[in-house]
Amino acid sequence: MKTQIQKELIDQYVQMGFSVELIYMAWEVINTESEMINTLISLSNQNQQMQQTSNKQDEEIQLTQALLDSYKTNQQTGSQQFEIISPEQRKRVDGIPCGLKNVGNTCYFNGLLQTYFFDSQFVKTIINFQIGQGKQSKSIQLVQNLQNLFINMIGSDKKYVDPSDVVKSICDEFGNVLPIGDQKDVGEFNHYFLSRIGEALTQNQQESNKVEDIYIESSPSILKQKSSIIHDEDIISKLFMCKVFHQFQFEQGGNQQIRESTELFNYIPLDLKDGNLYDSFDNFVVNNIDDFKNDLNETVQAVKYNWIHQPPQKLSFQIQRVIYCKDKNDLIKQNDEFIFDEEIYLDRYLMENSQKYLETRIQNKEFKSKQKKIKLSQQQLTKFNEQNDLQDVLNNAIKFLEMQNQENIDHAANFGQSDQQAFIDQLQQYNQKVQRKKQLLQNQYDDLEKKIQASYNDLKKHKYLLQSILIHDGQANSGHYYTYIKDFRLDTWFKFNDIHVCVETKEKVFQDAFGMKTGVNAYLLIYTRIDIVKQELESPMRKYRISSEQEYLNDKYGSFLNYIQREQLAKENQLFQNEIEDYKFSRIIEKLIESYQIRFQFINEQYRIIFNSVQQEVYKPLIILNFPMFIKSKMVLLGKDSYDNIIKWSILDSALRDVNQDKQGFFGGYISEKFKNQIMNRFKAQFNEFKRPTEFLSLEEQNELHRLSQEYIQYVAMASLASILLDLILKRDFSNVLSVLHHFSKIAKQLDMHNYFYKMASNFQKLIPIIIICKMIPIQADVNLQELELLQAYLTFQHFQDDNQNFWETQFSIMMNAVHENHDEPQVQVIITKLENNVQDPNLIGLLEMINDDIGIQQAALSVNYDVHYWNPNMKQDILFDKLISGWKDLKTQFNPFIRIQKALKQSTNPLMKQELENLIC
């Protein structure tokens, strides 16, 4: 007995949004607690529409209970599939047909509906059905509901649609919903369903053609009260029925008696023991009865002929797999293999060919007798001793003998080492002989079959192609149905497994259908007449397009729909699209709230950490770890509280881009007003005023945000170039330093004078020449003429004008002369002359203007993680900021003497002479 569910678990699932009733219902179904959440979601999905009206609620409760009963019945088979999927996942894949929801043990009915949906004439008839005036009968309601279902199956964007209304409108004459049960009821239920459809169609045409009700006496019948007869001229009979002409021949009182009648068959019954369709069809047409009692109570031999009156449009067969077992006092399902072809010919079974068929049948009697003996021999090998395949028996014996050695001493089946090789060899020879015998018997059987079929070669005018196979997986009283249906124009088999529809290989279709896997086999077969197939091939019948794709409804089925029906589809598809959108929005918003909270907290905490770490630094850049932190850093610098709301909006924008699949945010992309409003409403409910942004950004704030984003991009570019410049200075690669500094200064001089990079470039305009020249003054130092030449070219640009420009020009000339005096290098005097005359050498200017390709690559690599919109809250290191801070520190350490010279010059009104420079350098 299952233990009672604990209160803690109930509270846990209630907090998730499930009702207590649903929790108890799910608990009754599951085997282990790990199944609980999936089962809850499953049942919740089936029950989601129970809140509409009280009557509707009662009906849905019944359907949900039916589903639960079905789940309990079928959970052991492993075939029944319950899946709760989001609206996005419920969207149909373009080019795949629409599935049907299982509303409670109705999977075989879903298979039948899908099969009928592939009959274009039937679908057209149902779609074009117009409801007459006056009170509507149950049959009329059935067709109306079927019409709505077919419309949705034609053009719905949903992966599956709900046939509940159709199921609930299949009623008997007293308004009771017809139960849908085990596989023994399929044929009978289907006949009743079609008869009610036919009744509705004829009611709308003429009252005189109403279907007559008769009582069905069969006790196990699902039709407890009444069923229906389908008339010959009924459109249903023309589409799906096969008219059979009965001839019953027997002796009575010494005279030959012949009794004739006709009957409409929905399915031709096939005896499983015959093994294949043709043999079983033969035995249906010619039925010998050895102990028939006539009207005079005489026991005589009789023959009943069941001839096909005329070729029907559809030829359907029901394989009789379920039988009553006296020993078990129960129904059992036989899983024997049953073979059938993709194409068959009906000619031999037609009334018009009866004489010829009987003659040919007599001629083939000897062939059939030989085949029967061969089958018996095959069974003696494949069911040796009425149990296992003889080859399996031999193989197991070989394996057992091979185990009797020292290597398998620990195995339970090892009984001591012994030399059994002679026996093993003998068994292997037997195994090979059995295999050869099997092949020989099969070849003999196939040769006889070819001769039999060849005898009917002149009876091949009425060809039929297999279109639908209803598969049953399970036992007589339980299991699951799914259907394979072929689209002739696409030459494709589709598998219809309730809500799941997919393309299947021909090999897998017939593997399931023939019964190669125990418990999985064909139950119903439906063939279509070749002329009907050719009509399907003439023009696109079903393209299975979704509404967002081209050629939607641009096929034969689409042409069946009138304007109102198309509008109905458009409306429902739009509602579904809205549902997808709302679900998508809700999921995004949930993630957005989490992402925003993480980012908001990260910005505030990480800013404090970085700010405190450099609080002692006088000369420092803005924090640029990410865009919001840049704004915050700028806000603190400028004292602008108005930036607070802009910061929150920038955080919100980056959070949205983080969770949004298309990576769109509030700025620079399209976000619907509906989505924006949903976001802001949730944020109002989730966060206080301190945490959340205002409902909307003012136009002034939007402009300021845009300006700040452009400034951030430029700031990052300058920071990366500045960090490269510092690295080059520390490496003493002054040829590249001058080139980068020249490029850097051209940009920086356009900035505000208070800008960090303006100050840096302005400072370097003095410091870098001091370093380059003064490092060459000591007698022991090397003179780099290339650096001095490039420096002279750089100084001609005078990027930053100074009131003491003459002072600095004089100072640089004194430094150059100090180099010349200590090293007696004539070329230095040439450079000094160019410097004093402000000469611009085109070659040197060209070298200065040219940036090394590696510099551009480095700059891009350093900037890559500094995107305005996309930034990672887990990345805590501000690489550029750190490089600028550490670079300045290292520069001051490594070039301290030259910085002292710069400070001395700033404090002096006169230039420093050679001796003073040498003293400061040392």
N, C-alpha and C positions, 0 to 999 in steps of 0.2 A: 504494500500500500504506500502511495506517495506521501511524503511528509508535507505538513502544512507550510505554506510560504511564510517566511519570517517578516515581522512588521518592519524591520529595518530595510528589507528589500522593497517592500511595498512603498515605503516613504521615498526611497531612492528613485523608483520608477515614476511615482507621482510627481516628483520634482522635475522629471524629464518631460512631463506633460501628458502622461498616459492616465486614463481613468482607472479607478479601482476595479470596476467590472471587467475591463479589458485585461488587466493584470491577472485577475483570477482565471479568466478564460484561457490566457496564454499559458499559465502555470499548469493547467489541466492537460495541455497538449504536449508540452516538452518532455524530453527524457532526461536532459541534463541542464543545469543552470546556464551553461554557456550558450544554449540555444535561445535563451529568454528574450534578449533584446531584438534579435532578428524576427522572432515570432511575434513580438509585440508590434514591431513596425509593420509586419505583414498584415496582421489583423486590423491594425489602425488604418492602413491604406484602403482595405476593403470596406471599412466602416465610415469613411470620411464624409460621405454624403447623407448621413442619417439624420441631419438636423433640419431638413427642408420643411416637411409637413408631417403631421401625426400619422396619416395614412401611409405616406411614403416611408416614414420611419419604421412602421410595423413591417412593411415589405422588405426593407433593407435588413432589418434585424433577422428576419427569416433567412434571407440570402446569406448573411454573415454566419448564421448558425449552420447553414448548409455547407458553407465553405469550411467551417471548423470541423464538421462531421467528415467531410471529404478529406481534410488534412489528417484526421485521426485514422481514417481508413487506409490512406495511401502513403503515410509517412514511412512505412517499412519498405515500400517498393523502391524508394530512391529515385523514382521517375517524376513524381509530382514536384513541380517547381514553383515556389513562392518567392517572389522578389519584389521588394519595395524599391522603387527607383525614383529619382528626382524628376521634376518636369523636364529638365534638360535631357536626361537619359530616356525619357518617354517620347522624345521626338523621333519620328520615323526616319530611317536612313533612306536617302533618295535612291530609287530603283529597287527597293524591297517592299513587297506587299504589306498590307496592314494586318496585324494579328488580332486575336480576340481574347478578352479577359475571361478567365475561368471563374464563373460565379458560383461554384459549388458542385463538384462531381459532374461537370457538364462537358468534359474534354472531348467525348465522342461527338456531342452535338456541335461543338466548335469545329471539329473536323468536317462534319457534314456541311455546315454552313460555308466553310471555305471552298469545299468542292462545288457547291451550287453557285457560289460566286464566280467560279470559272466557267459557268455556262452563260454565254453572252445573251442568248435569247431569253433565258429565264430572268437574268438581271434586268434586261430592257423591259420585260413585261412588268416586273415588280416596280421599277423606277417610274414607269409611265402610268402606273395604277392611279386612278382618280376615284376619290371617295364620293359615293352618291349621297343623295339627301336621305333624311330620316334617321332612325335609330341604327346604330352600328352594331353588328353582331361581333362575337368574339373572333370569328374568322377574319372579318374586315380589320379589326384592331391588330390582329396578328400580321396581316400583310402591310398595314400602315407602319407598324414597328419594324418589320423586316425592310421596308422601303427606306426608312431612316437609317437603319444599320448599313444597308448597301451603299447609300449616299456617302456615309462616313468612310466606309471601306474603300470607296473610289477615290476620295479626295482629302481625307483627313491627314493632317501633319503628324498625328499621334502614332506612336509605335503600335498601339493596340486600341481598340474601341470596346465598349461595353455592350454585350448582347442581352443584358438582364431583361430589358423590356420585351424582347422577343421570347425569351424563356418563360417569363411570367404570363404571356398572352397565349401560350399553347395550353388550351383548356379543354376539358370535356364538355358535354352538353349542359352540365350543371354549373359551369363556371369554375370548376376545381382545376388548379394548376396541375398539369400532367407531370408526374415524377419522372426524373431521368435517372436511370439506375445502371445495372451492370450490363455487360456486353450481350447477354442473352436477349436484351430488350432493344438493341439497336435497330434491327430491321423492322420490328413492329412499331417502335416509336417513330421511325423515319416515315413509314407508310402513313401513320396518322398525321404527322406534320404536313406531309405533302397533300394529303386529302383535304386538310383544312385550308391550305393555300388554294387548292383548286376550287373549293367551295366558295371562297371569297371572290375569286376571279369570275366564276360563273354567276354569282349573285349580282355582280355589277353589270353583267351582260343581259341575262334574261332569267326571270324568276323560275321558269319551267325547268331549267337545267340544274336545279339545286341538287346537291349530293344527298343521297338517301342514307339514313343511319341504320345500322344493323347491330345486333348484339353479338359480341365475341365471347365464346364459351370457354376459351382456354384459361384454366385456373391461374397459372403463373403470370398471366398477362398484366401489363402495366395499365391496360385500358379496362378499368374496373366496371365501367358502365357501358359505354358505346364507342364505336369506331366509325369508319367511313368507307364507302365504296367510291372509287374514282371511275368516272365514265370514260368510254372509249375516245370520245371527241374532246374531252377535257384537255386544255393546253398542257397540264401537268403530265397526263398520260402520253402525249405526243413527245414531250421532252425527256421524261425519265422512266416511263413504263415500257415493259416488253409484253406484247400480247401473245399469249401461249394458246395454241390449239391442242386440246386434249382428245386423244382417241383411246378408248378403253375397249379391248378385244378379249372375249372369253366365250366359253361354251355354256349353254344352258338348255337342258332338255334335249341334247343332241344337236342343237342349232347354234351356229356362230352368231354371237351378239356383238354389235359395235355401238358404243355410246360416245357421243361427241359433245364438247363444250369448249368455251373459251374463257380465259382468265387473264387478268393483268398482273404481271409480276414486277415488283420494284427491284428485287434482287433474285437472281438465279441461284438456288442453293447448290453448293459444291461439297461433295463428300470428301473429307480430308484423307481418308484411307486410299483414295484413288491416286494420290501422289502428284497429279498434275491437272491443269485446267481442262485440256482436251479430253482426257479419259473420264474425268468427273462430269463434264458436259455430255459426253456420250451416254453415261449411265443415267443422267437426268432425262435425256430425250427418250431413251429406250429403257423401260423399267419392267423387268420380268418378275412376276409374282407367282410363286409355286403353289401356294395354298390359299387361293382366293375362294371365298364362299359366295355363290351367286344367289339369286332371289329364291331359288328352289332349295337352298341350303346345301347345294352340291359343292364339294371341294374340287376345284379345277385349277388349271394353269391359266394365267391371264397375262396380258401385256398392256402396259400403259405407255402410250406415246405422247410426249410433250413437245410438239413442234412449234418452232417460232413462226408466228403468223406472217410477220413482215419485219424487215430490218428496222429496229428502233434507232433513235438518235444516240441514245446512251445504252450501253449494255453493261449491267452491273451484276456482280457476283458476291455472294456471301459464303465464305469458307466456314463450314460447320465444325468449329473446334471445341465447342462446349457440349459435353454429354453428361448424362446422369449415371453416377456410379452406385450400383446397388450395395456393394460392400461398404462404401463410405456413407451411403445415404445422403449424397451431396453431389452437386455439380462439380465437374473437374474440367480443366482445360487441357486439350491435347496439343502438344508442341511439335508434332511431326513436321518435317520439311514438306513444303508444297510449292511446286514449280509452275510458273506461267510465263508466257512470252510478252514482249512489248507490243507485238502486233498479232492479231488473230483474224481468222476468216469465219464468218457466220454461215456461209452458203450451205454447208452440209446439214445444218440443223433447221433449215427453212422448210416449211410445209411443201413448197413447190418442188423441192429436191428430195422429198422423202423417199421415193422409190429408188432413186439412184444411190442415195446414202445407205439404205438398207442392204442393197446388193453389194456395195463396196464394203460395208461393215462385215458381211458374211465372208467376203474374200479375205479380209484382214483378220478373221477369227483365229487362224493358225498363228499369225504373227503375234497377236495379242496373248495367245496361250503360251507361246515361247517367252514373251516378255514377262509374263507372270511368274514363270519358273525361274527366270533370271533374277527377278526381284527377290524371290524367296532365297535364292543362293546368296545374293548380296546381303540380305538381312542376316543370314546365318554367319556371315563374316563380320558385319558391322555391329550386330547385336548377338555376339557369341554367348551361347547359354542364356539368351534373352536378357543380357546385361550389357557388357562392354564390347568395344571393338576388339577383334582378335589381335590386331597388331599392337594395341595398347597392352593387352594381356601378355603378349610375348616380350614386348619391350620392358615391361615391369619385371618379368621373370629374369631377363638378361641383366638388368640393373641389380636385382637382388643377388644373383650369383656372382657378379663382379665385385660386390661389396665384401665377399667372404675372404678377406685378406688382412694382413697385418696393419695396413694403412687406416682401415676403418674399424679398428678394434673397439673404439669408444661408442660406436653407433649401436643403437638398440637392436637393429636388424642384422647385426653381425653375430654369427654363431660359431665362430672359429675359422681359422685359416684352412682352406682346402682347395685343391686344384680342380676347378670346374670348367676349364677351358673347352674341353670336348663338348660338354653340354651347351656352353655358350655358343660355340660355333654352330651346333646343330639348330639351336633356337634362332640364330641369325639367318640361317638358310631357310628355315620355315617362314620367318618374317618376310624375306624377299619373295618367297613363293606366294604368300598371301597377297602381297602388293601386286604381283604379276597377275594373280587370279582376279583381283578386283578390277584391274585395268582391262583384262580380257572380257570380263562380264559386262563392264560398262560399254566397251566397244561393240559387243554383240547386241546389247540393248539399243544403242544409238543407231546401228545399222538397220535393225528392225523398225525403229521409229521413222527413219528416213523413208523406208519402203511404204510404211503406213501413210505418212504425210504425202508422199509422192502420188499415192492413189487418189488423193483429193485435189490434185493440181488443176483439174478443170472446174473446180468449185472454189474459185478465188476471185469472185467479183465484189463481194461485200466485206471490205477490209475495215478493221477497227484498231485504233491505237490506244494503248494504256495511258490514262491521264491522271488517275488518282488512286492512292493506296492508303487505306486506313489501317494503321499499325496499332496492335495492342501489346502492351508490356505489362505482364503480371499474370495473375491466376484468374479463375472463373469468376470469383466474386469480388475481386479487387484488382487494382492496377491503374494504368494510365494509357490514354490514347493520344496519338499524334498522327498527322497526315502528311504524306508526300504528294505533291501535285506538280504536274509538268506544264510549263508554259511552252507551247509548241513553237511559237514564233521565236522565242529566245533560246529554244532548245536547252532549257534549264529546269532542273528539279528544285522545287522549294520545299523546305521542311516547315510545316505549320505546327508548332507546339505551344498552343494557347497564345500567350503574349509574345513568344519568341518565334521569329520567322527568319530563316536564313537560307542561303543557297547550299545545296547538298550534292555530293558527287553521285553519279549513277551507281558506282560500285557499292557505296554505303546504302543507298536506297534498296537495292536488291539483296544485299546482305541481311538487312533487317526484314525485308519482306518475305524471303524464302524461309526464314526461321533458323538461320545459322547460329544464332545466339539463343540459348534457352530462355523461353518466356517472352521473347520478342519476335513477333511474326505478323504477317498480313491477315486482316480479318475481312475487309471489304475491298473489292477491286472495281473500278469504274473505267470502262473503255468508251471511246468516242468514235463515231462513224467518220470515215476518212473525208467525206465531203464537208463535214462540219469543221474538221481540222484545216482543210484547205481554205475555208472561209476565214479562219483565224489568221492564216498566213498571208492573206491578201493585203491587209493593212494593219497598222499597230492597234492591237486590241486593248492592251493594258501596259502603260509605260511606268506606272508606279511612281510618278514624280511628286515631289512635295511642292507646296505653293510658292516657295521662294525660287524655284528653278524654272528655266525655260521649258516650254512644251508641257507645262502643268495642265492637265485635263485635255491636252491636245491629242486625244486618242479616241477609239470607238466608245469606250465606257464613258469618257467625258462628254461625248456627243449625246448620250442618253439624258443628260441633266438639263432641265429647263432653267430659266433665269432665276426663279425663286430658289430652286435647289442649289444653284451655284452661290447665290447670295447667302443661303443658310450655311454652306460650307465655309465661305469667306468669313462670316461672322464667328463661327466656331473656331476656325483656325486662328483668327485674331485674338479671341479669348484665350486660346491655348498659348499663343505667343505672349500675351500679357501675363499669363500664369508663369511661363518660363522666365519672363523678364522680372516679375515680382520675386520669384524664387531666387533668381540670379542676384537681384538687388539685395535681398535679405541676407544671402550667404556672403556677399561682398561686404555689406555693412557690418555683419558680425566680425568678419576678419578686419575690416577697416577700424572698428572701435579698438580692437586688440592692438593693431599696428600703431594707431595714433597714440594710444596710452603708452606704449613702449617708447615711441619716438619722443613724445612730449617729456617723459621722465628722463630719457637719455640726454636730451638737449640741455635741460636744466642742471642735471648732475654733472655731466661731462664738461659743461662750460665752467662750472665752479672749480672742478679739478684742474683744468688747464689754466684758468685765470690765476688761481692761487699758486700754481707752480712757477709762474713767471712774474709774480707781483713785484719782485725786486728789480726786474729789468726795466730800465728807463726807456730804451729804444726797442720797441717790439711791434710786430705787425698785428693786424686783426686776426682773430681765430677763424680759420677757413675750413675746418674739418668737414662741414657741410653747409648748405645754403642758409638754413635757419640759424645756425650758430654764428655765421658771418653777420647776419642781420642783428642778432643779439649783441655781438661784439661791437658792431657799429652803433647800436642803440645806446650802449653803455658809454661809448666814446663821445657821442654827440649829446647824450642825455635826452633822447627822444622817446618818450613813453608811447607815442603813437605807433611805434613800430611793433608793439606787443601783439596787436591783432594780426598784423601782417605775418609775424612769426608763426602764429597759430595756423593761419591759412596755408602758409608754405609747408608746415608739418602735415596738415591735413591733405594737401595736394600730393606730397610724396608718399604718404601712407596709402592713398587711393591708388596711385600708380603701382605701388608694391603689391596690392591684393587684386587689382583689376587685371583680368586675363589679357585684355587688349592694351594694357599699360597706359591707358588714358587717364589724365587727371582733370582737375577743374580748369586748368589753364592750358591753352594750346591744343585742346581736343574738344570733341563734342560729348557733353554730358547732358542728358535730358533734364528738363526742369523737374519732372516727376521724380527722377532719381535724386536730384539735389535736395528737393523738399523732404524726401524720405530720410536722407542722411542727416539733414539738420534737425528733423523731428526726433530722430534717435539720439543725436548728440545732446539735445536739450534734456532728454530723459536720463541720459547716462552720465553727463558731466555737469559740474557747477560752472558758474560764470568765469571763474578763474582759469579753468582748464579748457573750455571750449571756445572756438572763435565766434564772432558775431554771425548773425544769420546771413548777412551779405557783406561783401566788400564794397565800400563806396568807390565811385569813379576815381576819386583822388588817390585812394589806397591802391586801386588796381594799377594806376599809372606809376605810383611809387614802387609797387612790387615789381613791375616790369623793369623800371630803371635799376632797381637793386639787383635784379637777376643779371642784367647786362654788366653791371659793375662787378658782380661776383665772378662772372666768366673772365672779365679782363683782369681782375685781381689774381685769380688762379693762374692765368697765363703769365702775369708779371712775377708772381711768386715762384713759379717753376723756372723762369728765366733767371731770376735773382739767385735762386739756390744753385743753379748751374754756374752762374758767375762766381759765386763764393767758392764753389768746388775748384774752379779753374785757378782762382787766386791762390787758394791753399796749395794747389799743385804747382804753382809758379809757372803756369803755362800762359805767359803774358801776351803772346801773339794772339791767342784765341780770346784772352781776357779783353783786349782792346777791341776786337771785332764784336764780341757779345756786348760789351759795355756801350759801344757806339750804337748798336741796335736797341739796346735797353734804354739808353738815354733819349733816343728819338721819340720813344713812346712815353717815357716818364715825364718829360718836360711839358707834355700836354695835360698832365694831371694837376690837381689842386696842389698848391704849395705845401699844404699840411699832410698830403698823402705820404705814406710810409715809403713808397718806391720813388717818389719825387725827391724826397730827402736823401734816400740812398744813392740815387744816381747823381744828385748834386754834390754829395759828399765825395763819391768816388771820382768825380771830375778833378778833384784836388789830390785825393789820397793815392789813387793808382799811379799818376805821374810821379809823385813823391817816391813811392815804393820802387817803380821801375828804374828811375834815375839814381836814387840814393843807394840802392843795393849794389850799384856799379862803382861808386866813389872810392871805397877802400882799395888800396893798391893791390891787395891780394885777390880782389874780386875780378870776375870775368866781365868783359864788355860784350853785350849782345847788340850788335848794330841793327839787326832786323827789328828788335823790340823798340830801339830808339827811333828808327825811321817811322815805324807804325805809330809810335806815340806822337811824333811831330805832326803826322797826318791827322791824328785824332784831335790834337789841340787846335787845329785850324778851324774846327767846327764850332767851338765855343758854345756847346749846347745850352749851358746855363750862364746867362750874363751876370757879371759881378761888378759891384761898384769899384772894387779894387782890382779890376782886370789887369791894369798895367803893373800893379804890384806883383801879381802872380806870374805874369809873363817874364818880368825881371827875375823873379825867384827861380823859375824853371831854367832860365838862361844861365844863372849863377851855378845851378846844380850841374848843368851840362858842361860848363867850363871846368868845374871841379873834376868831372870824369876825364875830360881832355887833358888837364894838367897832370893827373895821377897816372894816366896810361899812354900819353903821347900818341893817341890814335887820330891820324889826320881826318878820317871820315867823320869823326865826331864834330870837327869844326864845320864841315859841310852841313851837317844836320843842324848845328847851332845857327848857322846863317839862314837856313830855311825857316827855322823856328822864329828867329827875330824878324824875318820878312813875311811871315805868314804865308809861305809858299805851299800850294796844294799840288802834289805830284799825282797825276792821274793813275799811275800804276799802283801807288800805295793806297790811294783812295779806293781803288777797285778791290784790293786785298781786304781793306777795312770793311767795305760794304758786304763782302761775301761771308755768309754764315756757313760753317761746316755742317754737312748733312747730319752728322751724329748729334749735333746740338738740337736740331729739330726733332729727332727721334727721342732723345732724352726728355725734351720738354713735353712731348705727347705722352710718354710713359709716366711722367710725374703727375700729369693732369688727369689721367684716365679715371681716377676714382673720385674726381671732384665735379660731378654732374649736378646741375641745378636741381633737377627733379628726382634723380635716382641716387640714393645714398643708403648705406648699410648702418643700422643702429648698433651693430656688433663691432664695427670698426672704430676703435677708440683712439688710435694714433693719428694725429694730424701731421702727416709726413712733411709737407711743405713748411708748415709753421715751425716744426721742430728743426728742420734743416736751416731755416733762416736764423733761429735763435742760436743754435749750436754753431752755425757758420760764423756768426758775428763774434761769438766767444773765442773760437779758434783763431779767427783773423786777428783779434786784439792780442792774443797770446803770441802768435807767430810773427806778427809784424809790429810789435809794440814800439821799437825804436822809431819807426816811420810815423806811427800815430803820434808819438811825442813831438816829432818835427812839425806835424800838421797842427797840433795844439799850440806849439810855440809860435808858429806863424800867425795863427788866429789872434794871439794875444799881443803880437808885435806890430809896430807901425813901420818897421824897417825890415828889409829882407835879411835872411840869415846868410852869413858868409861861409866860405869853404871850411874854415877851421871850426866854426860853430856846428856846422852840419856833421863834420867828422866826429866831434865830441858827442853829439846826440846819437849818432849811429852806434858808436862804441858803448 
